[in-house]
């Protein structure tokens, strides 16, 4: 059998196996289908194989491996799943491996984030965005802005960042030689790196905003998230307030959302419940409960806070344990179970709806909405938020909350929208490129501040690189400009965490969130009183 035929047969087999998993899932877990249902299913599968056969035999061009893969992996299977809902998905071998890596929160390589960047000649170069602290790249002295010329003697010209990242990954303890170009260096730099386990923590920033006020940013929910949050709380010690930042958190593992919520709720309180068709309903509760003294919590969310992050937000809101501030969240109330189809492919199929403790289903409506509009086009104006058709629920203390359309914050904090000039600076990588230019002839210390002299050098850099601006442009967003310069310089000089810390200390949304801690304390007091009243009346 020819390789192309074998590959086409394998791809078709994967599709049929996916259909079989769904069919088996329905048959075994729910109940036996009627004869007419089974006949309809057989007819549908037969129609697909007939169409596939006609395409393979008669399409104007031969179906090579790439076209076959696209037809199956990017066309037939995702198309079938997306008709059901926006979140059921198929993972081809590459995506399946990436998903597993993301869930584990670690991989083997050299530990740096890279990105493509355009050159003056119109080509693309691969540069280091930043090395992860404590990794082989960081220890070797690789800096943000270093351009990767070749890996183990193989030129990176024409490669995308995924291809270069694949070359850098490998078995633990193996060597990889990386040649870099650095601004200010007389000749290319060669680094002999020994690959190691690279942890990717989900808590990427945790520090005290002020004495007694902790700040934790959780970027996703992976296998280590609840443990990381626990470690951060332990390091804070005795605090009297916490800002929990879940902005941009897309979710992840359900059990980690439950375990994290457990750290803030009372033992026995419901975190989330899930209801589906093929499995028994499940209710998840706090099994240990909050240990030590309580403190007010403000949870900061935005429109990209989703799924497991909404479970945490909804649980803390329904139990009046935290004040939710920011923007209305994404609105993903569907739970996917991952079924392994072949050795290296998987199907993430929606098997449950989840509900917050008060009984809210927060899933946003997706009927008659394109996949693009569902993810990227939302009208967040007050006029668009008609709550008359939303289910009304109550928190433990009797506050009104709504189901559908995400978690509505208790207090709104608008997202800071960038103007055209700010967008232009980011598009031109102005701060990133200025930092490597500045550090080629300067060093910075922890007490560094962006003064007028640094600002003048930045303006000169913009002129040299044909980035248009006026003095009024910069004056209008001067604090943002200074923070962005300092953040990139600190990332290069001291590591990614210090750069993130600079941004967080300046962030107006975080500063506003802190001002709601007294309100969160009042909420906590009312909640405690309500619990005592309920206990006494039993």
Secondary structure by P-SEA (a helix, b strand, c coil): ccaaaaaaaaaaaaaaaaaaaaaaaaacccccccaaaaaaaaaaaaaaaaaaaaaaccccccccaaaaaaacccccaaaaaaaaccccccccaaaaaaaaaaaacccccccbbbbbbbccccbbbbbbccccccccccccccccccccccccccccccccaaaaaaaacccccbbbbbbbccccccbbbbbbccccccccccccccccccccbbbbbbccccccaaaaaaaaaaaaccccbbbbbccccccccaaaaaaaaaacccccccccccccccccbbbbccccccccbbbbbbbbbcccccaaaaaaaaaaaaaccccccccccccccbbbbbbbccccbbbbcccbbbbccccccccccccccccccccccccccccccccccbbbbbcccbbbbbccccccccbbbbcccccaaaaaaaaaaaaaaaaaaaaccccccccccccaaaaaaaaaaaaaacccccaaaaaaaaaaaaaaaaaaaaaacccaaaaaaaaaaacaaaaaaaaaaaaaaaaaaaaaaaaaaaaaac
